[in-house]
């Protein structure tokens, strides 16, 4: 069985060609598009990374990998928000959890964007790998 990939691994350890600045910028854009949730548009945090990934996945393997990673994370966050909906009826517990998920999402998107802009292969923690 293969060992799991650490959350932040330098590309040179994988033996692939390192991403150039354009590939790093496109991958960073895929992560930052999850901040579309701040617009208040429902599901914008999933649609933004999906469009970014679909538009640029064929340009470099790094963009494809990081785009999938951003999309998987935002799908996981969407499921967490959907779990918070029924809890909103219970004394505001769902609201507190939804705010915690929102803060977690914003912080992790920024951390991922910074890591990816430095050429590091970033993997979000606590993420369902739905798209591989």
C-alpha positions, 0 to 999 in steps of 0.5 A, a space after each residue: 500500500 502506498 504511503 499517503 502524501 503529506 499535506 505540503 510536499 515539495 514538487 521535487 520529491 515527486 520527480 515531476 517537472 516543476 511548475 512554471 510561474 504561469 502554472 503556479 498562478 493558475 493553480 493559485 487562482 483555483 484555490 482563491 476562487 473558493 473565496 467566491 463564497 463571500 459574495 453570498 451567491 449560493 454554491 459559488 465556492 464550488 462553481 468558482 474552482 470548478 470553472 477555474 479547473 475546467 478552464 486550465 486543467 490541460 495547461 500543466 499537470 500541477 494546475 490539474 492536480 491543484 484544481 482537483 484538490 480545491 474542488 474536492 475541498 469545496 465539495 467537502 465544505 458544501 457537505 458540511 454546510 448542508 449538515 449545518 442546515 438541520 442544526 440551525 433549528 436547535 438553538 442556533 447550533 447550526 449557525 455557530 458551526 456554519 460560521 466555524 466552517 466558513 472561517 476554516 474555509 477562508 483560512 485554508 484557501 489562503 494557506 493553500 494559495 500561498 503554498 501553491 504560489 511557492 510551488 508546493 504540492 498542497 493537500 487540504 486536511 479533512 477532505 473527501 477525495 471525490 474527484 481523483 
